[in-house]
Amino acid sequence: MLIEALGSALLGLALSGAAVRVLPRRLPSPRVVLVSGALGALFGAYLTHTALGPGHNTLVATFGGGLLVAAVVLSLLLRPDGRSGRSSPRTPFSVPTRG
């Protein structure tokens, strides 16, 4: 269990470090991203370990679950790209009128 926790935390840190390196302008501060990635991976490993139950302690599946949840948590931190140059022609949730 200790190896699963440490390994998943390291995988989460590696994933969030790569995200900070590749997308620095679209993410909040690197400290927030690194902590979110590690905690997301720990929660994902715990969730996978609990879902598999006793007798199914596969390290690869636990790491995979941790990595998937960390990726989802990091995707929630992304901000929209400011370079699109496209503005919405109408406000969100507005009803088009014929007039």
Stockholm file with secondary structure:
# STOCKHOLM 1.0

chainA/1-99         MLIEALGSALLGLALSGAAVRVLPRRLPSPRVVLVSGALGALFGAYLTHTALGPGHNTLVATFGGGLLVAAVVLSLLLRPDGRSGRSSPRTPFSVPTRG
#=GR chainA/1-99 SS CHHHHHHHHHHHHHHHHHHHHHCSSSSSCHHHHHHHHHHHHHHHHHHHHHHHCTTCCCHHHHHHHHHHHHHHHHHHTCCCCTTCCCCCSSCTTCCCCCC
#=GC SS_cons        CHHHHHHHHHHHHHHHHHHHHHCSSSSSCHHHHHHHHHHHHHHHHHHHHHHHCTTCCCHHHHHHHHHHHHHHHHHHTCCCCTTCCCCCSSCTTCCCCCC
//
